[in-house]
Amino acid sequence: ILFDQPETTHRGDCPICLLPIPLNIDTYVLQACCSKFICDGCFFANRERELADNLEQRCPFCRDKPPSTNKEADARNMARLKVGDSVALCEVGKKHYHDGDRKAAFEYWKKAVEAGGPGAPDAHNNLAMVYAHLDAGCSEITEKDEKLELYHLEEACIGGHPIARFRLANYESRHKEHDRAIRHLIIAAKQGSVEAINNFRELYAQGKVNMEGFAALLRLYQDAVEATKSPLREAAAKARAHGISPGQHMRSQQQQQMQEPVNRTRPVNGARGRGGKKKSGKGKGKQTKQLEKQKTKKTTTKQQPKKL
């Protein structure tokens, strides 16, 4: 099971467009109301639709309104925690960890692992970090335990966590298990891990991997990255790079459409142009001109005096 290629990463697919969620944390949004990861493209497009139709903002997935106050947001988080939502448990653990309360983070991550579900792989990866004492403050929580570190890394890898897979490859390499390390790096690269590709590049430079193998793996990595792309996501990425909000992006598109030249068709003979004014001169057709000539000829012939 450990060396089976996961169908997707621990983030899964976007529930709106059903495309894989990219690994970059700036390319998706976690909705606190339903604990769903929404890709930036779908979130951006939904917000533009709401602004265009003068609709109030709602979650793209569960259609719930966003919290208006911090008190309401905390109440929603507590509701998700009470039902044992592993994603919410893991995220609250991260918040406590960054705030300096590592013991509380450790307890929340253990609860997320026990709850299972989509948040469990991330919690396993964080617990492995704690047992490895990657942070100096981890010594205050528990003793360093290499067996538990390995256990949680393997569980995170089975759940599709590419960062945990990369860390497990480093662990195997430190213990002289180079073949196992390379197998882990291959799986991580197929999931779109740029860290695995950079590590493989170093192995290629050292002569431990041949050019054909590295080129084949690079193509698989690029396929994984391309699978996460879409026109909506690219538009959202461009807007985010320029600091443009959904409303500003929508207005810029409208201005571009107004500036585009319009193909105006020539009005039909005798028809009225813009503003309701009737065309004169050139607006007359050939038949009307011929009828006018015939009328003038008749009037001139009637007015000529008879010969004596």
C-alpha positions, 0 to 999 in steps of 0.5 A: 500500500505504501508504494501504490500511486495515490489517485490524487493528493491529500487535497483532493479535487475541487468540488465545483470544477472537479479538477485536482487542487494545486499544491500551492496554498495560494491557489485555493480557498478553505471554506470554514462553513463546510471545510471544502477546498475551493480552487481559486478559479471557481471562487473567483468566477462565483464572486464575479457572478455575484457582483454582476447580478447584485447578489450577496456573497455565499459559499460556492459549494454549500451556499452558506453566507460568510460570517460577518463577525469574528464571534460568528466565525468562531461559533462556526468553527466550534460547530465543525469541531463538535461533529469531528471534522478532521479538516477543521481540527487540523486547521485549528491545530495549525492556528494554535501552533503558529500562536505558540500553543504547541501543546494544544496543536498537538492535541488537535492533530491527534483528534484529527487523526482519530477522526479520519477523513480528508484532514487526517493526512495533513495531521499525520504529517504535522505529528511526524514533524513534532516527533522528529523535533523539527522545531525546537519547541516540539521538545516541550510537547513530547519526547523525540520518537523516530518510530512514531515519526516514521509511522505518521509519515507513512500514514500521510503518504498513504493518504496522498500527502506529497510533502510527507512523501518527500520527507519520507524519501529523505528519511530513507536516504539518511538510513542508506535505503536509496532504492526506497528513497528513489521510489518515494521521490518518483511517486511525489513527482507524479503528484506534482511535487517540485521538491521531488523534482529538485531532489531528482535533479541533484541525483542526476547531477551526481550520476545516480539517475540516468538522463532517460529516467529523469526526462521521463519523470519530468514529463510525468511531473509536467502532466500532473501540473497541467492537470491542475490548470484551467482557463478560470484558474489562469485568469484568477492567477493573473488577477491575483498577481496584479492585485486585482479583485473580482469586481475590478476584473469584471469592470476591466472586462466590461471596459474592454468590450466597450472599446472594441470596434463594432461592425455596423451594417449599412442601412437599407435604402429608405430606412431611417438611420441612428437617431430616427433621421431619414437619410436624404440624397444617397438614401434614394434607390434607383427605382424612385429616381426613374419614377421621378424622371418619368414624371418630369417628362410627362409634365413637360410634354403636357405644357408644350403648345400645339402646332397650328 
